[in-house]
């Protein structure tokens, strides 16, 4: 995973970290289910991303909020909200990288997950070629 060392994460601030957790949740639920592999990677990635500052009950609270926001506002609105909280391209690319890694956690990127990756890239103003390169690089076996 790129740029998730503690110094980089510390510089992001709570709002950006919460946006990254939300983008991971959106990716993990893109196919309508959260597999055991996706949930395990989700928890591990979210905890590592936040330098273990957001764990346990606090992480569960963020997940519950992301789920409620998704239900009430829809995926497109939540992607737009994440973009607003991630104004710089480096953080947006990190968000897309995390989404790709979460969707690939169970070994398969389903059609709905591919669509989410494309929607996420477009919503974050990341061009399709860059997104495709990121998928290729991050899913190499």
Steps between C-alpha positions, in 0.01 A plus 500: 500500500634843419557794732347355812801542724413656838646842412286528185188381681558735792515790254165405348287597798180340628272615217719349229558180695125463549449560125750222424320264738172587325644435154623161621152424632342601167743270321447211739123512454495566124386147415222514759681287755798519727688171477709376790817572300384852416401571862834371630695712250271794567563488876873441457539777240293751694691436820839514326400811305414682817817382675265303726345827625160391366430145617229299665196701605612817322551311173163330546342843552654631175380191314147543640500866393627411151229235469225740613629776269506257207144388567367855541695682228609236248840406362543796260434753775739323736774496235450874451521551876827307514643713217416815695689367801799399284588817310854395399576245227746299713229424756249423222739252340555343839121468535473330162792268584328399823172440315678279246675299771176448692309385191777254414518356854292193417710426191240614249395847387130460420325703229333722761840554662654594165219749457571641846868539413409693185239708686749568778771606256260729313359646822853574621605651164749221432516421128409155375851412380648579839227296670562205265874518571430502872272194472767316302778594741305427817351167388815338363547158651 
